[in-house]
Every structure is written in C-alpha cells, then in structure tokens.
Amino acid sequence: MRILLVLVPLLPLGACGASGALRQATLAGQCAADDVACSRRHPLAPLAIGTRFYPDISVEVAGTSTPSLQLESATPDIVAVEDGMLVARKAGASAVLISTDDGSVVDFVHVWVAPVTKITLARRDGDRLGGAIGLAVGEDITIQPTLWNGAQRLSGDGDAQWTVSNEGTLSVLRDGSSDRRRLRARTPGKTTVTVALGETKTTVEIEVVP
C-alpha cells in the first residue's frame, strides 16, 4: 500500500464531518437533510460498542476529480469494515485508511470505540424526554435512543431491543430506521417501554387516555 501525497492547496472542509489527518478527505455520517436527530451525523464522537457507522467519504483536493475510494481498518478487532460501514467491536482506537482502488492512501482518521454506560430517549426533533408521556388513543410519537459513555455522547447505529409491558395499550412500530421507533396508542391504560442495548437499558412510562 502506498500513500498518495498531493502537494496542492486544499479546499475548506465541512464542520459536520471528521477531517482526515492529511486534510484531504472528510468522513461524515449518512443522514437525510431533514433528519435533525440523526444519530449517525457526528463521527467525531466515539462509536458505541456493538453499533455500526455508515460513512459518506468526500475528497476535496483542488485540481483533481474525486477518485473511487475504499476504507480499511488498521485494527479490525476494534473497528471492522464491512460492506463500506464501520462496525465497533471493542473499546479502543483504530486508524481507518481512506484509499483509492489501486491501494494509494489518500488520508486516514482515528476512530474511537467506547462502551455504553447510559441510554436516554429523545423525540425525532431532538428534544430529550424528561418524564412520562401522555397520548390519546390513535395518537403516536416517534422516539429514538441516544447512547452515552459517562457524560460523552456516542455515535453509531445500534440494534436496541424495544419491549412494552402492556402490548394491548401501545404498539411499537418501525419507521425505516434501525434505532427509531414510532409508538402508537391503541387502548386506554398505562405501560412501560424499555429500550436496551446489551446490558444497558432505560425506560419511559406512557399513559394512554381515551
């Protein structure tokens, strides 16, 4: 593998992604433009163990066109690369190389992985839930988990498990995202929704009224 050195002025890189060490590439999360609560937008945060990160890679080097790019992890037991996504295996840090099809390394970033110690819940617009939720029959609300290591927010797309204590009162529906869920009130009553990733979990109380 060889490093491609480009000795030309570089264009400014966007603040929404992680700039490579050589300042020639940016690694950012794949998010819809109107998804203000997208959990994959901030690759500067460590990835949570057991989650995936779907990167968009951009190279901004003046005077060149964008080459075909590949990702490769220097430590695959910490961060693996599978079908173009980063998979967080265990705590630590690994360099992720951004290279062309011929093996020339254009840039690299260091990706950290940390365990999840806390889960909080937020509405789709990003507002954090601070207590119980009241819904009328037929009403719904979309919420998603936020993963933390201590006071530091983690990134990554995980397969959290969602359970409801009273399934007759509330339905938990997918909305096309692996982490978000749409909760629909079905019949009057009270229920507890539990969201768990590994050994870490959180709950929210929901009351459905007629």
N, C-alpha and C positions, 0 to 999 in steps of 0.2 A: 504494500500500500504506500502511495506517495502523497505528499502534501502539495497541493496546488497553491502557490503564492501568487497573488495578484497585486502588483505594486501600482495601484491607481487609486484616485480619490474615491471614497465610499459615500453613498447616499445616506441621509439620516435614516435610522431605523425606528420603527414604531415602538411606543412605550408599552403596548399591550402584550408583547412577547419577550422571550429571553434572547438577548443578543449573544451570538457566539463569541468565543474568546478572541477570534481573529477579526471580529466586527464585519464579517462578510455575509452572515446569514442570521435569520431570526426564526425561532421556534415558538409558535403560538398555538393555542387550542382551537379546535374546530367548533364554532358556535354560530348559531343563526344571528343575524344582525339585530333582531328584535328581542333576543333572549337575554334580558338584563341579569338574570340569575344563573347563567350558565356556569356549571361547576368546573368546566374544562378550560376556562378562559385564561387562567393565570398559571403558566408553567413555572413562574419564579418561585412559587410555593412548593415545598416538598410533596412528593406523591405519597398517598396513604398506602400502606402495605395492603396488597390484595386488590388494588384498583388498576385501571387502565387509563392511558392518556392518548388521545387521538390528535397528533400534531399536524399543523399546517406549516410547511417549511417555505421560506422565501429567501432568495439571494438577491441582494441589491448591490451589484458592482457596476459602476459606471463604464459604459462602452462595451458591455457584453450582454448576450441574451441569457435567459435562465436555462441552465442545463438540467438534465434528468438527475434527480437526487435520490440517495438512499440513506438509511440510518443503520448504524451498527453500534452495539454497546461494547464498551471495553470490559465490563464486568457483568455478564449476563445473569449470574446468580443473584445480583442485586436489582438490576434493571434489564429486562429482556426486551428484545424487539421481535414482535410477532405480527406479520402482515401489515407492517408500517405503523403499528401502535406500540407504545411503551407500556410494559407490564411491570408493576412494582412487586418484587419478590420478597425482599427482606430489607431491614434497616441498613442504611449506609449511603454511599455516594458512588456514582459511576459516570465516567465520561461517555457521552453519546456523540459519535462521529457522524458528521454530515458529509457524504462523499458523492462523487459522480459515478456513473456506471463503470468507468474504467478503473475505479479504485482511488482516484485522486481525492484527498481530504480537503474540502473547501473550508470547513470550520468545525468546531465542536463546542458542546455545552456540558456542564456538570449538572447532573440530576440527582437530587437527594431523595431518599425514601425514609419515612418515619412511621411508627405505629400509631394507630388511632386510640386516643385516650378519652375522647368525648364526642358525642353526636348532638347537634342541635337541629331544629327544624325551622324552615322559612317558607313563606309564600313564594309563588313564582316570581313576584315582582322584587324579591329580595328582602322583604320585611320579615324579621325574625319573630317566631311565635313565642310569646311570653307567658302563656297560660292556656286555660281551657278554651274550646271553640264551640260556639253555638250555631247550629244550622237548622233551617226549616226543611221539612220533607220535600224532596225533589231538588234541593239546592246542592251545589258541590263546591269544592275548594281544591286547588292544586298546591301541593307542598312538596318540598324536597329536603333531603338531609344535607347538612354541612358537617364535614369531618374536621376534627381538631387533634393536635398534639399539644397538650397544655394550652397555652394562650395563642398558639400559632395555627392559623387555618391551613388545612391541607388541600391539595388538588387531586384530581383523579376521578374516574367514573367507576363506581363500585356496584356490586350486586347485593345491595342491602335487602334483608328479609323483612317484609311487612306483614304483621298479623293484627287481627281485630278480635277483641274479647267477645263481642256480640255481633256476629256476622249478619243477623237479621236487621240490625239497625243501620249498618253502614256497609257500602261496597267500596273496595279498593280497586281502582281501575288503572291500567297502564295508559300513558298518553304518548307513547312512541319513544320515550327516554328510559334508559335502564335504571335511573335513580329517582326520577319524579314519579308521583302517583296522584291521581285525581280521586278524591274521596266524595262519594255521593250519598246523601242522606236518603234512607229508604223508609223507615218507620220510626215513630217517636220512641225515645229511650236514651240511655247513656251507654257509652262504650269507650274502651281504651285502645288506642292504636299504638303498637310497639314497632319500632324500627331498629334493627340490629345489623351490625357488620362484625362478624367474628364474635368476640366476647363482649364487645361494647354495644350498648343499646340505650335508647331513650324512649319516652312515652309521651302521649298527649291525650288528654281527656276531651271527649266530644259528646255534646248533648244535642239530640235531635228533637225538635218541637214540631207540633202539627202546623 
